[in-house]
Amino acid sequence: MKGRLKTILGPIILAATIVAFVYYIKQHPATVDQILQLPPLTVVVLLGLYLVVFLAYAMVTRASLGIYDKKMSIQENILFNAYSSLINFFGPGQSGPVFRGAYLKKRHGLSVRQFMFTTFIYLGFYAVLSALLMFVGSRPWWQTVLLMAAISAASLAWIGRYKQRAKIGAVRGFTLGNVSWIFGATAIQVLAVVIIYGVELQRVGAGASIGQVMSYTGVANFSLFVALTPGAIGIREAFLVFSQNLHHLGSNIIVAANVIDRAVYLVFLGLLFILVLALHAKKKLGVERLQAEDADK
């Protein structure tokens, strides 16, 4: 039922968002001018920051495999994450995690349960850091501490419950070192996103303070947990609009900044696509063989 609901709601939300964006741009043609007039240096900076986000996730992949004493070469890691990023955005539904799980199972002997366990560790850190950003700049310190404690406890409980239900026993590589690598890479990723949104908000003339940018980023990050559309298109914007009492940024600012963000991210995905083609990622990763094996079942 959840899968069917996601399949039905995803295209509807995406279509509604596209219509809303088109209407907004017609009413605010200056937004298009802002995109076309982005200084080349700003574009390069944003692309560089998205590269940091990408490489940080590659670090998460490396540390996650290390928990189960699995290894992946640097080239395979880069191509694997580039390919999964592309199909996650352009494929039906959220295809990236499905591909990642299938690939790691076939090529590295990582079971789906093991893959999900390490994914929950990463998402737990991501949720805690995003919650910190969401409230640290807009709420009293004691409220932030209480919320952080609650989300940390919920994340640990969820991970522990999944580990028990999935019957994942003792894991030799589940060390402070590997877990710290996942946390450190997640922190780098989140910090890079904060800077990305800060640059974009500055570009649209929001005049946002550091606290506002942090709250804005925290809310935007949480939208990824209910990403029914590619890149959480429409979902992120809705989250940001309905949480204006936290970041105090108007809907026009939110839409304008997100239009710029989507445009730059599409350019980044285009560069990843060129990389995937140039290095024959599909062949090197054995994607066709993987698909053939699945079709024979």
C-alpha positions as CSV (number, residue, x, y, z in Angstrom):
1,M,0.0,0.0,0.0
2,K,2.8,2.4,0.9
3,G,4.5,1.7,-2.4
4,R,1.3,2.3,-4.4
5,L,0.5,5.4,-2.5
6,K,4.0,6.8,-3.2
7,T,3.7,5.9,-6.9
8,I,0.4,7.7,-7.2
9,L,1.2,10.7,-5.0
10,G,4.6,11.3,-6.5
11,P,3.6,12.2,-10.0
12,I,0.6,14.2,-8.8
13,I,2.7,16.3,-6.4
14,L,5.4,16.8,-9.1
15,A,2.8,17.9,-11.7
16,A,1.2,20.3,-9.2
17,T,4.6,21.7,-8.4
18,I,5.5,22.2,-12.0
19,V,2.2,24.1,-12.6
20,A,2.9,26.2,-9.5
21,F,6.4,27.0,-10.6
22,V,5.2,28.0,-14.1
23,Y,2.5,30.2,-12.6
24,Y,5.0,31.8,-10.2
25,I,7.6,32.5,-13.0
26,K,4.9,34.1,-15.1
27,Q,3.9,36.3,-12.2
28,H,7.6,37.0,-11.3
29,P,9.6,37.1,-14.5
30,A,12.5,38.7,-12.6
31,T,13.2,35.2,-11.1
32,V,14.3,33.9,-14.5
33,D,16.5,37.0,-15.0
34,Q,18.1,36.2,-11.6
35,I,19.0,32.7,-12.8
36,L,20.3,33.9,-16.2
37,Q,22.3,36.6,-14.6
38,L,24.0,34.4,-12.0
39,P,27.6,35.4,-11.9
40,P,29.8,32.5,-13.2
41,L,31.8,32.6,-9.9
42,T,28.6,32.0,-7.9
43,V,27.7,29.0,-10.2
44,V,31.2,27.6,-9.8
45,V,31.0,28.0,-6.0
46,L,27.6,26.2,-5.8
47,L,28.8,23.4,-8.0
48,G,31.9,23.0,-5.9
49,L,29.8,22.8,-2.8
50,Y,27.5,20.2,-4.4
51,L,30.7,18.3,-5.2
52,V,31.6,18.4,-1.5
53,V,28.1,17.0,-0.7
54,F,28.6,14.2,-3.2
55,L,32.1,13.3,-2.0
56,A,30.9,13.3,1.6
57,Y,28.2,10.7,0.8
58,A,30.9,8.7,-0.9
59,M,32.8,8.8,2.4
60,V,29.6,7.5,4.1
61,T,29.4,4.6,1.6
62,R,33.1,3.7,2.4
63,A,32.6,3.8,6.1
64,S,29.3,1.9,5.9
65,L,30.9,-0.9,3.9
66,G,33.8,-0.9,6.5
67,I,31.3,-1.9,9.2
68,Y,30.9,-5.2,7.5
69,D,34.6,-5.5,6.4
70,K,33.7,-4.8,2.8
71,K,35.8,-2.6,0.5
72,M,35.2,-0.6,-2.6
73,S,37.8,1.1,-4.8
74,I,37.8,4.9,-5.0
75,Q,36.8,4.7,-8.7
76,E,34.0,2.2,-8.1
77,N,32.7,4.3,-5.1
78,I,32.6,7.5,-7.2
79,L,30.9,5.8,-10.2
80,F,28.5,3.9,-7.9
81,N,27.4,7.1,-6.2
82,A,27.2,9.1,-9.4
83,Y,25.1,6.4,-11.1
84,S,22.7,6.0,-8.1
85,S,22.4,9.8,-7.8
86,L,21.2,10.1,-11.4
87,I,18.7,7.3,-11.3
88,N,17.5,8.5,-7.9
89,F,16.6,11.9,-9.5
90,F,15.5,10.8,-12.9
91,G,14.2,7.3,-12.3
92,P,10.7,6.3,-11.2
93,G,10.1,6.9,-7.6
94,Q,13.2,7.0,-5.4
95,S,15.1,4.5,-7.5
96,G,18.5,5.2,-6.0
97,P,18.2,3.3,-2.7
98,V,16.7,0.3,-4.6
99,F,19.7,0.2,-7.0
100,R,22.2,0.7,-4.1
101,G,20.8,-2.2,-2.1
102,A,20.7,-4.5,-5.2
103,Y,24.2,-3.6,-6.3
104,L,25.8,-4.0,-2.9
105,K,24.1,-7.3,-2.4
106,K,25.2,-8.7,-5.8
107,R,28.6,-7.2,-6.0
108,H,29.8,-7.0,-2.4
109,G,27.6,-9.6,-0.6
110,L,25.9,-7.0,1.6
111,S,22.4,-8.2,2.5
112,V,19.5,-5.8,2.2
113,R,19.1,-5.8,6.0
114,Q,22.8,-4.9,6.5
115,F,22.4,-2.1,3.9
116,M,19.3,-0.8,5.6
117,F,21.1,-0.9,9.0
118,T,24.0,1.3,7.9
119,T,21.5,3.6,6.0
120,F,19.6,4.1,9.3
121,I,22.8,5.1,11.1
122,Y,23.5,7.7,8.4
123,L,19.9,9.0,8.5
124,G,19.9,9.1,12.3
125,F,22.9,11.4,12.2
126,Y,21.3,13.4,9.4
127,A,18.1,13.9,11.4
128,V,19.9,14.9,14.6
129,L,22.1,17.5,12.8
130,S,19.1,18.8,10.9
131,A,17.1,19.2,14.1
132,L,20.0,21.1,15.6
133,L,20.1,23.5,12.7
134,M,16.3,23.9,12.7
135,F,16.0,25.2,16.2
136,V,19.4,26.4,17.3
137,G,19.0,29.7,15.6
138,S,15.3,30.3,16.5
139,R,14.6,28.8,19.9
140,P,16.0,29.0,23.4
141,W,18.9,26.8,24.1
142,W,17.1,24.5,26.5
143,Q,14.4,23.8,23.9
144,T,17.0,22.9,21.3
145,V,18.8,20.6,23.8
146,L,15.5,18.8,24.7
147,L,14.6,18.4,21.0
148,M,18.1,17.1,20.2
149,A,17.9,14.6,23.0
150,A,14.4,13.4,21.9
151,I,15.4,12.9,18.3
152,S,18.7,11.2,19.3
153,A,16.8,8.9,21.5
154,A,14.2,8.2,18.8
155,S,17.0,7.5,16.2
156,L,18.8,5.1,18.6
157,A,15.6,3.3,19.4
158,W,14.7,3.0,15.8
159,I,18.2,1.6,14.8
160,G,18.2,-0.7,17.8
161,R,14.7,-2.0,17.0
162,Y,15.6,-2.6,13.4
163,K,18.7,-4.4,14.3
164,Q,16.7,-6.7,16.6
165,R,13.9,-7.3,14.1
166,A,16.3,-7.9,11.2
167,K,18.3,-10.3,13.5
168,I,21.5,-8.5,12.9
169,G,23.9,-9.9,15.4
170,A,27.3,-8.6,16.6
171,V,29.1,-6.7,13.8
172,R,32.9,-6.8,14.0
173,G,33.3,-3.6,12.0
174,F,30.8,-1.7,14.1
175,T,33.5,0.3,15.7
176,L,33.9,3.9,17.0
177,G,36.1,4.6,14.0
178,N,33.7,3.6,11.3
179,V,30.7,5.2,13.0
180,S,32.8,8.4,13.5
181,W,33.6,8.4,9.8
182,I,29.9,8.3,9.0
183,F,29.1,11.0,11.5
184,G,32.0,13.2,10.2
185,A,31.0,12.8,6.6
186,T,27.4,13.5,7.4
187,A,28.4,16.7,9.3
188,I,30.5,17.8,6.3
189,Q,27.6,17.2,4.0
190,V,25.1,19.1,6.2
191,L,27.6,22.0,6.6
192,A,28.1,22.2,2.8
193,V,24.3,22.4,2.3
194,V,24.1,25.2,4.9
195,I,26.6,27.2,2.8
196,I,24.7,26.4,-0.4
197,Y,21.4,27.7,0.9
198,G,23.2,30.7,2.4
199,V,24.7,31.7,-0.9
200,E,21.3,31.2,-2.7
201,L,19.4,33.2,-0.2
202,Q,22.0,36.0,-0.3
203,R,21.7,36.0,-4.1
204,V,17.9,36.5,-4.1
205,G,18.3,39.4,-1.6
206,A,16.8,37.7,1.4
207,G,19.3,39.4,3.8
208,A,19.0,36.3,6.0
209,S,21.0,36.0,9.2
210,I,23.1,32.9,10.0
211,G,20.4,31.7,12.3
212,Q,17.7,32.0,9.6
213,V,19.9,30.1,7.1
214,M,20.5,27.3,9.7
215,S,16.8,27.0,10.4
216,Y,16.0,27.1,6.7
217,T,18.5,24.3,6.1
218,G,17.2,22.1,8.9
219,V,13.6,22.3,7.6
220,A,14.7,21.7,4.0
221,N,16.8,18.6,5.1
222,F,13.8,17.1,6.8
223,S,11.8,17.2,3.6
224,L,14.1,14.5,2.2
225,F,12.6,12.0,4.7
226,V,9.2,12.2,2.8
227,A,10.7,12.7,-0.7
228,L,7.8,11.4,-2.9
229,T,9.2,13.3,-5.9
230,P,12.7,13.6,-7.5
231,G,14.9,15.7,-5.2
232,A,11.9,16.3,-3.0
233,I,10.6,18.8,-5.6
234,G,7.5,20.5,-4.2
235,I,7.9,18.7,-0.8
236,R,10.9,20.9,0.3
237,E,9.2,24.1,-0.8
238,A,6.0,23.1,1.1
239,F,8.0,22.3,4.2
240,L,9.7,25.7,4.0
241,V,6.5,27.6,3.5
242,F,4.7,25.9,6.4
243,S,7.7,26.5,8.7
244,Q,8.0,30.3,8.2
245,N,7.6,30.9,11.9
246,L,11.0,29.2,12.3
247,H,13.1,30.9,9.6
248,H,10.9,34.0,9.0
249,L,11.6,34.0,5.2
250,G,8.7,34.9,2.8
251,S,7.3,32.5,0.3
252,N,8.6,34.6,-2.6
253,I,12.2,34.3,-1.2
254,I,11.7,30.5,-0.7
255,V,10.5,30.0,-4.3
256,A,13.2,32.2,-5.9
257,A,16.0,30.6,-3.9
258,N,14.7,27.1,-4.8
259,V,14.4,27.9,-8.5
260,I,18.1,28.8,-8.4
261,D,19.0,25.7,-6.4
262,R,17.1,23.4,-8.7
263,A,18.8,24.9,-11.8
264,V,22.3,24.6,-10.4
265,Y,21.7,21.1,-9.1
266,L,20.5,20.0,-12.6
267,V,23.8,21.4,-14.0
268,F,25.6,19.3,-11.4
269,L,23.7,16.2,-12.4
270,G,24.5,17.0,-16.0
271,L,28.2,16.9,-15.1
272,L,27.7,13.6,-13.3
273,F,26.0,12.3,-16.4
274,I,29.0,13.2,-18.5
275,L,31.3,11.5,-16.0
276,V,29.2,8.4,-16.0
277,L,29.3,8.3,-19.8
278,A,33.0,9.2,-20.2
279,L,34.1,6.5,-17.7
280,H,31.6,3.9,-19.0
281,A,30.1,3.5,-15.5
282,K,27.3,1.3,-16.6
283,K,29.7,-1.2,-18.0
284,K,32.3,-1.0,-15.2
285,L,29.6,-1.4,-12.6
286,G,28.1,-4.3,-14.5
287,V,24.6,-2.7,-14.4
288,E,23.3,-4.7,-17.4
289,R,24.5,-7.9,-15.9
290,L,22.8,-7.0,-12.7
291,Q,19.6,-6.3,-14.5
292,A,19.8,-9.5,-16.4
293,E,20.2,-11.5,-13.2
294,D,17.2,-9.8,-11.7
295,A,15.2,-10.5,-14.9
296,D,16.0,-14.2,-14.7
297,K,14.5,-14.6,-11.3
